[in-house]
């Protein structure tokens, strides 16, 4: 067990966790949760990136789990259109993510 440090934090990219753990993301989360300070949100089918909630990742269960556990860090939509030009524009992805969060009554603040 690592000692928790004030000046150390982890950026959790749920896509990369999914590529290793799949639906068993809680294994990673439980081991790393003391250090998670920032969460990158994106979705995919296999390695093909999709709009939020059009892929396989458990975005809402992950967000709800973090909030339930008292997470107060940032959530960030990671949109890689520069490397994946076939993806829709960022504005479309942001609207999609906001609609998804609202549908599950997850409050977002600016």
Secondary structure as UniProt FT lines:
FT   TURN            6..7
FT   STRAND          10..13
FT   HELIX           14..21
FT   HELIX           22..24
FT   HELIX           25..32
FT   HELIX           33..35
FT   STRAND          36..41
FT   STRAND          43..45
FT   TURN            46..47
FT   STRAND          48..50
FT   TURN            52..53
FT   HELIX           59..68
FT   TURN            69..70
FT   STRAND          74..77
FT   TURN            81..83
FT   TURN            85..86
FT   HELIX           90..103
FT   TURN            104..105
//
